[in-house]
Amino acid sequence: MHLQAQLLSGLELYREVILKRLSQARESVWISTANVKEMYIERDGEYRSILELFAELSRRGVELRLLHAELPSRPFRASFDKLKTLWSGGLHLKICPRVHFKAVIVDGAWVYLGSANLTGAGLGAKQEGKRNFELGFVTEDFEIIDRATALFQSVWSGAECATCK
């Protein structure tokens, strides 16, 4: 089996994961992350909250799930609270303190796996000198997507809770 994958770092992650793939989702976006902070992305020549993009995706009928390890930052929650589209069911949030894997699964056909959290310095549009040193890969390999999706779904559904210590 020849795996088709692309290894990305730094600003490449932001461009590929957020601008190219996540923003173009048609059916679903599932994100797992250990840390969630208010994150800005460039849209229409200005920097806006990623939650505005999530609201737009939700209005287009894209299923949005965010699995994370701890309560999102106060600025994230404040922005979330202003977007009725999201808090009325457009963005489904679930906390599991054991979640540490970082993944973005788009339309069940593409996946990012790596070190970056859903933060400005991780997957966001921070300036080069302010970004974390992140590394991850993206692929359309169905075996990898299936394994990542299975783990996400298992944690999301609570199936892992019975054996979690």
C-alpha positions as a Markdown table, in Angstrom:
| # | Residue | x | y | z |
|---|---|---|---|---|
| 1 | Met | 0.0 | 0.0 | 0.0 |
| 2 | His | 1.4 | 3.4 | -1.0 |
| 3 | Leu | 0.1 | 6.0 | 1.4 |
| 4 | Gln | -0.6 | 9.4 | -0.1 |
| 5 | Ala | 0.0 | 12.0 | 2.6 |
| 6 | Gln | 1.4 | 15.5 | 2.9 |
| 7 | Leu | 3.5 | 16.6 | 5.9 |
| 8 | Leu | 2.8 | 20.2 | 6.9 |
| 9 | Ser | 4.1 | 22.7 | 9.5 |
| 10 | Gly | 3.6 | 26.3 | 10.5 |
| 11 | Leu | 1.5 | 28.5 | 8.3 |
| 12 | Glu | 1.1 | 25.6 | 5.8 |
| 13 | Leu | -1.2 | 24.0 | 8.4 |
| 14 | Tyr | -3.4 | 27.0 | 8.7 |
| 15 | Arg | -3.7 | 27.4 | 4.9 |
| 16 | Glu | -4.4 | 23.7 | 4.1 |
| 17 | Val | -6.5 | 22.7 | 7.1 |
| 18 | Ile | -8.5 | 25.9 | 7.7 |
| 19 | Leu | -8.6 | 27.9 | 4.5 |
| 20 | Lys | -8.5 | 25.1 | 1.9 |
| 21 | Arg | -10.4 | 22.2 | 3.5 |
| 22 | Leu | -12.4 | 23.2 | 6.5 |
| 23 | Ser | -13.9 | 26.3 | 4.9 |
| 24 | Gln | -14.9 | 24.2 | 1.8 |
| 25 | Ala | -16.7 | 21.4 | 3.8 |
| 26 | Arg | -19.9 | 20.2 | 2.2 |
| 27 | Glu | -21.2 | 17.6 | 4.7 |
| 28 | Ser | -19.3 | 17.5 | 8.0 |
| 29 | Val | -16.4 | 18.8 | 10.1 |
| 30 | Trp | -15.3 | 16.8 | 13.1 |
| 31 | Ile | -12.6 | 18.4 | 15.2 |
| 32 | Ser | -10.8 | 16.9 | 18.2 |
| 33 | Thr | -8.4 | 19.0 | 20.2 |
| 34 | Ala | -7.0 | 19.3 | 23.7 |
| 35 | Asn | -7.3 | 23.1 | 23.8 |
| 36 | Val | -9.9 | 25.4 | 22.4 |
| 37 | Lys | -9.4 | 29.2 | 22.3 |
| 38 | Glu | -10.9 | 32.0 | 20.3 |
| 39 | Met | -9.1 | 31.8 | 17.0 |
| 40 | Tyr | -8.9 | 34.2 | 14.2 |
| 41 | Ile | -8.7 | 33.5 | 10.5 |
| 42 | Glu | -8.4 | 35.8 | 7.5 |
| 43 | Arg | -11.6 | 36.2 | 5.6 |
| 44 | Asp | -12.4 | 38.9 | 3.1 |
| 45 | Gly | -9.3 | 40.9 | 3.9 |
| 46 | Glu | -9.9 | 41.0 | 7.6 |
| 47 | Tyr | -9.4 | 38.8 | 10.6 |
| 48 | Arg | -12.5 | 37.2 | 12.0 |
| 49 | Ser | -13.4 | 34.6 | 14.6 |
| 50 | Ile | -13.4 | 31.0 | 13.3 |
| 51 | Leu | -16.8 | 30.8 | 14.9 |
| 52 | Glu | -18.2 | 33.0 | 12.1 |
| 53 | Leu | -16.9 | 30.4 | 9.6 |
| 54 | Phe | -18.6 | 27.7 | 11.7 |
| 55 | Ala | -21.9 | 29.6 | 11.7 |
| 56 | Glu | -21.6 | 30.0 | 7.9 |
| 57 | Leu | -20.9 | 26.2 | 7.5 |
| 58 | Ser | -23.9 | 25.4 | 9.8 |
| 59 | Arg | -26.2 | 27.6 | 7.7 |
| 60 | Arg | -25.0 | 25.6 | 4.6 |
| 61 | Gly | -26.1 | 22.4 | 6.4 |
| 62 | Val | -22.6 | 21.2 | 7.4 |
| 63 | Glu | -22.6 | 19.0 | 10.6 |
| 64 | Leu | -20.1 | 20.5 | 13.1 |
| 65 | Arg | -18.7 | 18.5 | 16.0 |
| 66 | Leu | -16.0 | 19.8 | 18.4 |
| 67 | Leu | -14.6 | 17.3 | 20.9 |
| 68 | His | -12.2 | 18.8 | 23.4 |
| 69 | Ala | -10.6 | 18.2 | 26.7 |
| 70 | Glu | -11.5 | 21.3 | 28.7 |
| 71 | Leu | -13.8 | 24.2 | 28.9 |
| 72 | Pro | -13.1 | 26.6 | 25.9 |
| 73 | Ser | -11.5 | 30.0 | 26.7 |
| 74 | Arg | -13.7 | 32.8 | 27.9 |
| 75 | Pro | -13.2 | 34.8 | 24.6 |
| 76 | Phe | -14.3 | 31.6 | 22.7 |
| 77 | Arg | -17.4 | 31.2 | 24.8 |
| 78 | Ala | -18.2 | 34.9 | 24.5 |
| 79 | Ser | -18.1 | 34.7 | 20.7 |
| 80 | Phe | -20.0 | 31.5 | 20.7 |
| 81 | Asp | -22.8 | 33.0 | 22.8 |
| 82 | Lys | -23.2 | 35.8 | 20.2 |
| 83 | Leu | -23.9 | 33.3 | 17.4 |
| 84 | Lys | -27.4 | 31.8 | 17.8 |
| 85 | Thr | -26.8 | 29.6 | 14.8 |
| 86 | Leu | -24.1 | 27.8 | 16.8 |
| 87 | Trp | -25.6 | 27.6 | 20.3 |
| 88 | Ser | -29.0 | 26.5 | 19.0 |
| 89 | Gly | -27.5 | 23.3 | 17.6 |
| 90 | Gly | -25.2 | 24.4 | 14.8 |
| 91 | Leu | -22.0 | 23.4 | 16.6 |
| 92 | His | -22.1 | 20.4 | 18.9 |
| 93 | Leu | -19.6 | 20.5 | 21.7 |
| 94 | Lys | -18.5 | 17.7 | 23.9 |
| 95 | Ile | -15.9 | 17.7 | 26.7 |
| 96 | Cys | -13.8 | 14.6 | 27.5 |
| 97 | Pro | -10.8 | 15.4 | 29.8 |
| 98 | Arg | -8.8 | 12.5 | 28.3 |
| 99 | Val | -9.0 | 13.9 | 24.7 |
| 100 | His | -5.5 | 14.8 | 23.5 |
| 101 | Phe | -5.5 | 13.8 | 19.9 |
| 102 | Lys | -5.7 | 16.6 | 17.3 |
| 103 | Ala | -7.7 | 15.8 | 14.2 |
| 104 | Val | -9.9 | 17.6 | 11.7 |
| 105 | Ile | -12.0 | 15.2 | 9.6 |
| 106 | Val | -13.8 | 16.9 | 6.7 |
| 107 | Asp | -16.7 | 15.2 | 4.9 |
| 108 | Gly | -15.4 | 11.8 | 6.0 |
| 109 | Ala | -13.0 | 11.9 | 3.1 |
| 110 | Trp | -10.0 | 14.0 | 4.3 |
| 111 | Val | -8.2 | 14.2 | 7.6 |
| 112 | Tyr | -5.5 | 16.3 | 9.4 |
| 113 | Leu | -3.7 | 14.5 | 12.2 |
| 114 | Gly | -1.0 | 16.4 | 14.1 |
| 115 | Ser | 0.1 | 18.4 | 17.1 |
| 116 | Ala | -1.8 | 21.7 | 16.6 |
| 117 | Asn | -4.7 | 22.6 | 18.9 |
| 118 | Leu | -7.7 | 24.7 | 17.8 |
| 119 | Thr | -5.9 | 27.9 | 18.9 |
| 120 | Gly | -4.4 | 30.9 | 17.1 |
| 121 | Ala | -0.9 | 29.7 | 17.7 |
| 122 | Gly | -1.8 | 26.2 | 16.6 |
| 123 | Leu | -4.1 | 26.1 | 13.6 |
| 124 | Gly | -5.0 | 29.8 | 13.5 |
| 125 | Ala | -3.6 | 32.8 | 11.6 |
| 126 | Lys | -1.0 | 34.0 | 14.0 |
| 127 | Gln | 2.1 | 35.7 | 12.6 |
| 128 | Glu | 5.1 | 33.5 | 11.9 |
| 129 | Gly | 7.0 | 34.8 | 14.9 |
| 130 | Lys | 4.1 | 34.0 | 17.3 |
| 131 | Arg | 3.1 | 30.5 | 16.0 |
| 132 | Asn | 3.8 | 27.3 | 17.9 |
| 133 | Phe | 6.2 | 24.8 | 16.3 |
| 134 | Glu | 3.6 | 22.4 | 15.0 |
| 135 | Leu | 3.7 | 19.4 | 12.7 |
| 136 | Gly | 1.0 | 17.3 | 11.1 |
| 137 | Phe | 0.0 | 15.4 | 8.1 |
| 138 | Val | -3.1 | 15.4 | 5.8 |
| 139 | Thr | -4.4 | 12.6 | 3.8 |
| 140 | Glu | -7.3 | 11.2 | 1.8 |
| 141 | Asp | -6.3 | 7.6 | 2.7 |
| 142 | Phe | -9.5 | 5.8 | 3.7 |
| 143 | Glu | -7.9 | 3.4 | 6.2 |
| 144 | Ile | -6.4 | 6.3 | 8.1 |
| 145 | Ile | -9.6 | 8.3 | 7.9 |
| 146 | Asp | -11.6 | 5.3 | 9.1 |
| 147 | Arg | -9.4 | 4.8 | 12.1 |
| 148 | Ala | -9.4 | 8.5 | 13.1 |
| 149 | Thr | -13.2 | 8.6 | 12.6 |
| 150 | Ala | -13.7 | 5.4 | 14.7 |
| 151 | Leu | -11.7 | 6.9 | 17.6 |
| 152 | Phe | -13.5 | 10.2 | 17.4 |
| 153 | Gln | -17.0 | 8.5 | 17.3 |
| 154 | Ser | -16.1 | 6.1 | 20.1 |
| 155 | Val | -15.1 | 9.0 | 22.4 |
| 156 | Trp | -18.0 | 11.2 | 21.2 |
| 157 | Ser | -20.6 | 8.5 | 21.9 |
| 158 | Gly | -19.2 | 7.7 | 25.3 |
| 159 | Ala | -18.2 | 4.2 | 24.4 |
| 160 | Glu | -14.7 | 4.8 | 25.9 |
| 161 | Cys | -16.1 | 6.0 | 29.2 |
| 162 | Ala | -16.7 | 2.5 | 30.6 |
| 163 | Thr | -13.0 | 1.6 | 30.5 |
| 164 | Cys | -11.6 | 5.1 | 31.2 |
| 165 | Lys | -9.7 | 5.3 | 34.5 |
